[in-house]
Amino acid sequence: MLGDLTSSQIETLLHSEVIGRIGCHADGMTYVVPMTYAYDGEYVYGHTKEGIKINMMRKNGKVCFEVDVMENMSNWRSIIAQGLFEELKDPKARRAGMQKLIDRVLPLMTGETTVSHSMTDGHGKYIEAMKGVVYRIKLTEKTGRFEKR
């Protein structure tokens, strides 16, 4: 059976996952890339290095965000959201955005190979001023579909 996810199901899916895909478009080029994220009910938060995605979102802040869960070809859920990119440049906003990401993703980093030592200072404390770009996407429109057999 195919169907539409309810608003509550969309919110649950966004809160439960940590990997999504962001789609951006600028200068006649469309670019889709996976990202690790944290969701607070209004914004998706991300962190990345300078590159194609950030350059495109700075030119055109209208983006698409997608998250899916796939058990198999007949059992899946997917959401697509439209959103507005905002780079967090203020140190307080950067810290808050990074803290949301750390709080969401850190519990999932259990192995030696998944914890980056560059994220800590010499005493094992996480550094808020990590290099790179901290940003958020305000989700303005969300839709979801599912198939269940």
C-alpha positions as semicolon CSV with decimal commas, in nm:
position;residue;x (nm);y (nm);z (nm)
1;M;0,000;0,000;0,000
2;L;0,127;0,345;-0,093
3;G;0,030;0,647;0,111
4;D;0,110;0,989;0,249
5;L;0,282;1,037;0,583
6;T;0,100;1,250;0,839
7;S;0,264;1,562;0,982
8;S;0,339;1,369;1,300
9;Q;0,501;1,084;1,103
10;I;0,710;1,336;0,906
11;E;0,833;1,496;1,229
12;T;0,914;1,157;1,382
13;L;1,116;1,057;1,076
14;L;1,309;1,386;1,072
15;H;1,391;1,353;1,443
16;S;1,489;0,985;1,422
17;E;1,745;0,996;1,141
18;V;2,088;1,164;1,117
19;I;2,165;1,127;0,744
20;G;1,973;1,321;0,484
21;R;2,036;1,460;0,137
22;I;2,048;1,822;0,044
23;G;1,971;1,944;-0,307
24;C;2,083;2,286;-0,421
25;H;2,081;2,470;-0,752
26;A;2,285;2,764;-0,882
27;D;2,438;2,879;-1,210
28;G;2,244;2,618;-1,410
29;M;2,379;2,326;-1,204
30;T;2,189;2,104;-0,959
31;Y;2,385;1,928;-0,685
32;V;2,261;1,660;-0,442
33;V;2,481;1,539;-0,158
34;P;2,435;1,345;0,168
35;M;2,481;1,523;0,499
36;T;2,481;1,447;0,869
37;Y;2,220;1,660;1,041
38;A;2,040;1,748;1,361
39;Y;1,675;1,858;1,356
40;D;1,515;2,075;1,622
41;G;1,157;2,086;1,493
42;E;1,214;2,393;1,276
43;Y;1,569;2,381;1,140
44;V;1,806;2,119;1,004
45;Y;2,162;2,193;1,124
46;G;2,475;2,097;0,932
47;H;2,851;2,145;0,930
48;T;3,081;2,116;0,631
49;K;3,399;2,241;0,467
50;E;3,398;2,512;0,202
51;G;3,305;2,363;-0,133
52;I;3,050;2,328;-0,411
53;K;2,746;2,283;-0,183
54;I;2,820;2,590;0,031
55;N;2,905;2,806;-0,271
56;M;2,579;2,709;-0,438
57;M;2,368;2,767;-0,126
58;R;2,527;3,110;-0,076
59;K;2,417;3,201;-0,431
60;N;2,070;3,047;-0,402
61;G;1,944;2,984;-0,050
62;K;1,638;2,787;-0,166
63;V;1,720;2,420;-0,108
64;C;1,555;2,080;-0,093
65;F;1,614;1,833;0,191
66;E;1,534;1,461;0,173
67;V;1,538;1,182;0,432
68;D;1,440;0,820;0,380
69;V;1,427;0,489;0,562
70;M;1,420;0,178;0,351
71;E;1,364;-0,167;0,497
72;N;1,328;-0,318;0,149
73;M;1,178;-0,225;-0,190
74;S;0,823;-0,268;-0,057
75;N;0,865;-0,109;0,286
76;W;0,999;0,245;0,302
77;R;0,929;0,601;0,419
78;S;1,056;0,922;0,262
79;I;1,017;1,293;0,326
80;I;1,102;1,585;0,102
81;A;1,119;1,935;0,245
82;Q;1,173;2,275;0,090
83;G;1,390;2,509;0,292
84;L;1,598;2,823;0,323
85;F;1,974;2,810;0,385
86;E;2,129;3,031;0,653
87;E;2,501;3,036;0,731
88;L;2,568;3,076;1,103
89;K;2,852;3,328;1,130
90;D;2,790;3,472;1,476
91;P;3,010;3,284;1,729
92;K;2,718;3,224;1,967
93;A;2,497;3,090;1,685
94;R;2,785;2,872;1,554
95;R;2,836;2,723;1,902
96;A;2,465;2,656;1,941
97;G;2,443;2,492;1,597
98;M;2,751;2,278;1,658
99;Q;2,619;2,177;2,000
100;K;2,295;2,054;1,842
101;L;2,497;1,844;1,597
102;I;2,732;1,708;1,865
103;D;2,443;1,623;2,098
104;R;2,261;1,438;1,819
105;V;2,550;1,260;1,647
106;L;2,801;1,194;1,927
107;P;2,598;0,915;2,093
108;L;2,611;0,727;1,761
109;M;2,993;0,749;1,741
110;T;3,092;0,441;1,936
111;G;3,394;0,303;1,756
112;E;3,750;0,422;1,747
113;T;3,724;0,481;1,373
114;T;3,411;0,699;1,400
115;V;3,536;0,951;1,657
116;S;3,753;1,219;1,504
117;H;4,038;1,319;1,732
118;S;4,046;1,656;1,556
119;M;3,712;1,731;1,727
120;T;3,876;1,737;2,070
121;D;4,131;1,953;2,246
122;G;4,424;1,795;2,431
123;H;4,200;1,712;2,728
124;G;3,929;1,525;2,536
125;K;3,683;1,816;2,539
126;Y;3,500;1,903;2,220
127;I;3,608;2,222;2,048
128;E;3,319;2,451;1,954
129;A;3,515;2,652;1,701
130;M;3,572;2,370;1,456
131;K;3,691;2,482;1,118
132;G;3,434;2,485;0,843
133;V;3,089;2,624;0,789
134;V;2,804;2,580;1,035
135;Y;2,463;2,633;0,878
136;R;2,096;2,565;0,920
137;I;1,805;2,517;0,686
138;K;1,461;2,641;0,788
139;L;1,217;2,379;0,663
140;T;0,924;2,567;0,510
141;E;0,725;2,288;0,343
142;K;0,734;1,912;0,415
143;T;0,573;1,618;0,242
144;G;0,612;1,247;0,301
145;R;0,524;0,918;0,134
146;F;0,545;0,553;0,233
147;E;0,497;0,205;0,102
148;K;0,411;-0,081;0,335
149;R;0,351;-0,443;0,243
